Amino acid sequence: MPLGRLLNINQVLAGIRPAPAAQPIKLPGGIVVPPPVAPAVVVAPPVAPPVAAPAPAVRVAPPFIPGAVRVNPAILRAQPAIVAQLEGRTLRPRLNDLRPDLFPIKTGGGFGRAESQHPISPTQTPDDRCLFESPSNPQQRYWLPRYRLRNANGRYEVTVAEGQNGLWAVSLGLETYPAPEIADAARTAQMLEVTRSASVTYRVPGTAIEQRLPAGEVQKDATGCVVMLQLSLADRDGLLRAFMSNDAQCKLVLSRGFTVAVPLPAGSASPDVPKRQLMMVKGQMQLARAPLESAQLMSRAAVVDASMVSKPAAFDPGIAAKMTASVAPMRAVGIKPPPISPRIAISTIKARRFDGTPIIVQPEPMPDDVPPPPPLPAAETRYEISNQVQDWAVALFFEPQLHPYLYPAGSANGPQASRWVVHALRYPAGSGRSHAYFQDLNDPARIFYLPDAFKLARRSEAPHAPSLVFQVDQGDNAEQVMVDLTCEVRPVTDGERLLAARRELADKVPASAANPNREFELRLLRAKSSLQMAVLRNGAVRSETVAATIDWDNGFTVNERFEFKDFQDVFGVLMAASNSNLLQGSVVVTTGINENVMVPVKLNFADMEGELFQSIETPDPQTGAVVVKLLNATESKLRITQLPTWITRGEGLVVGRIDGLDLSQPVEVEPEQSLQFTVQPTDTLSGSAPADAIFNTASVRSIPDGEAILKYTLDDTIDQETVRAVTVMTAPEVLQNIATGSSGGEILNIIVEFRGNRRVVLGAANQSVDIDVPVPLMDILLRKDSEGFYEYRQTVVFKSGQKSPTTPWRRDDSGVLFVTAV
C-alpha cells in the first residue's frame, strides 16, 4: 500500500480529510475525499495531445475540496472527540498550488501547451476577466462565470418554505454572465465548467460578528444554478432579518473551483543561466550583479553610430569575459564602473592590450549586400497546473414592502437585539493562556471559538517545505537591492483544547424541551479583524497594521519588502528557536461585544502548520488495532515528544495506546526516515468500517535545517554558495623551519587547499596570496559576526624533496589565514 497522508485531529476540526494514494476515504457523515491521482475539479473537456507525441507525466496539484464539510451530528452525540461543527467551510488550495511560479523548487520545468490536460490561462493569476483557450485549438475559448439572482416580472427567484423534520428550505436561483471586460468575446466562447459551493453570510445586528449558513446543495440548471439551504427556525429567522437590513451586509458567497494551466515566467526552465551571488563586503551583505547586465553592456558596446559603418565580425568571447571580470569587483562593492562607449563597432577590435582590454582602430567599410543576422528563435512558453477557488458575492437585501413574497407569515419582523456572553477559559486548566468563547444567548446551543494561532504554513506537496519565498529585486545599484518576502499563514486550533472546552462549557447551555441533554455546537467565530505585525521600517522594528485579507478558514498571505542588508536578520529570526519580536504579531479581532481579542501570529520555521508525515496504516479487522508507518515528509528533522492518538471505525472515537514506540524521551526522525508502531484501542470500537488511527501532531516540532530550507525558499536566480576574500600568508621564519626542528630542513612551498577546488602555493617569492574561497551561503545568513566559514588543509614541501603528510581538513572564518609548518 503506497504512502498516504497522516490524518490528525486538528485536520478533522479544520474539515480536512487527507486521502491515501491508493483509494478514497469516507469521512464520518458521508463526505468522500477523492484519491490524489484524479484532478480535484471538473473543467472544460480536456483536449488529448497528438497521438504521435504521448503526454509526459506532469505534476498534478494535490486535490482540494471546495464547499461545506459537515460532521455527522450522530458522531457528536456518540463521542465528543470531534467537537466542531464544520459549517460553511470553504477549503482553498495552498499558495504553492495557486502560484506554482512563485516557488524556486519545482518538479521539472513545466510542460508544453500541447501536453496540457486543462485550459490555458493567459496569465499566472487567472480570474473571471480572462479568456482561457483550449490547449490544441486557440480558437476554442472559455470564460469563467459570474452569478446574479434571476429576476422574472419584478420577482426574484428566492423562496422560503417549510420542509421536513422541522427544517426550512431556502432556495436562490442564479443566472450566469461574463465579466464586462470580456462580454463581447464571450459570445463566441464556452462557459468554463466549475465546481460550485455556496454559503450565505451576514453580520449579526449590533456586532462585528459574521454568521455563515452553508448551502446543502448547489444544483446546476439550464441558465445557471439553484442554491439550496436547509435551516432551523432560528436560522431562518436570523436570515430573514438580515434580508431586511442593509446594515447586515447579507450576501451569497458562491465559490468557483477550477483548474487551468498557467504560464511559467520566462527563463524559469533555464538551469544553465549563471546565478548571482550574495557576499559579505566589509561586514555588509551585498549582491553581485546579474550576469545578464554584463551581456547588456557588451551589446551596447557593439552598437554602431550612424556616422560609422563597419563590417560585421565575430566578437571574441575572451574579451567579454575579461571586461565582465574587470567590472564585477567594482560592482560588488557598490562602485560604479567607467562607462563603455556605445560607439565601438565590433569590427574595430583588432588587438588586445596585456590586460585584455580592446585596442580601438578605424572601422572598415561594410558591404551593402551583407544580410542582417537571423533573429533568435523565441523560447517556448512552459506551463504549470494551478488549482483555483475564487469567490463571487451576490448581495441579498430585500425591502419587505417591495418583496413581501419572501417573508412567510409569522416570521420575525425587523432586527432583533443581539445578546452575547463571553466565557474565558484557561488551557491547560489553572494555567496557560486564556481563550475566549462567545455564546449567542438568542441561540445558546451555539458557542463560538477562535483559533489558537496563525502559523507559517507548509506546502501541500512533499517534501512539505515552508510556504515562503524570498525574491531579490536587484534595483539600479547596490544600495537599492530589496528583498520581497511572500508567505502563507494558516490558522491552527488545538483539538484537545476544544475537547476540554466542551466539558467546561456543558453547564452553560440551559436545558429545554427541545434540548433536554444540553447539546451544543462549537463553531468557528468569524468577525472583523486586522493584522498587526512587527516589521522592519527604515532599519528599525516597528509594530504596524499590515495589509492582509483575513480568511478565518484558510488564513492569509503576508507580503513584506525590506532592504537587502536586513536579509540576514530576517532569516535568522525565522530560524531562531526562541521567539523574536520581528515578524511576530496578532490578528486583532473586533467583535463589537467586548474588548478586542488577539490571536497570535507566529512566523517561525520550527513551528509551522501543515503536513508533517506520510503514513501507511494496516488495520486488524478483528481487534481494531492499526499498524502505522510514519515517514518524515518534510525538509528537516522532526522531534516527537508526545503523540496522542484515537481510533475510529466511522462511528465515534476511542483513545488509542501506542505500542512499539517509546516516547519517554523525545524521538527524532530525519527527513525521509520512518517509524513503525501499533495503535491499540483502549475501549470497544463501534462501527463496521476499517479501523483508522487519528493523531494530534501539535507537539511535533521541526528542527530547522537552514540549508535545506534555503534551497526551497530562496529566489532560484541566487547561488546557494558564495565566496569571500581571504589573505593566506606565512613568514620567512616559517619557511626556514628553525623553530620546529623538523628533519625536513628548509621549506620550499606550503600548499594550502580549500574545499571547492581552490588552492594557493606559498614560498619565498610569494609569502602572501589573496584568494576567493567558497563558503556556504547559510554561514553568512546565520552568523552575523562572520563572513562565512571555510575549510582548508595544507601540505608542506621541503627543499630536500621531502613532503609532509597532508593535514586533516581544518575550519576557520578569519580574513587573514596565517599558516605554519605544522
QUIMO-V304526 format. One line per field, one symbol per residue. burial: 1 if it has 24 or more other C-alpha atoms within 12 Angstrom, else 0. Layout:
BEGIN
burial = ???
END
This chain:
BEGIN
burial = 001111111111111111111000111100101111001111111110000000000111111111111111101100111111111111111111111111111110111111111111111111111111111000011111111111000001111110000001111111111110011001001111111111111111101111111111110000011111111011111111111110011111111111111111100110000001111110011111111011001100111000000111000000110011001110111100000100111111100000000100001000000000000000001111111111111111110000000110001000010001110010000000001111110011111111111111111111111111111111001110111111111111111111101100110110000000001111111111111111110000000101010111111111111111111111111111000111111111101110001111111111111111111111100001111111111111111100111111111111111100100000011111011111111000100001111111111111111101111111111111111111111111011110000000111111111110001111100011101111111111111101111111111111000011000000011010111111
END
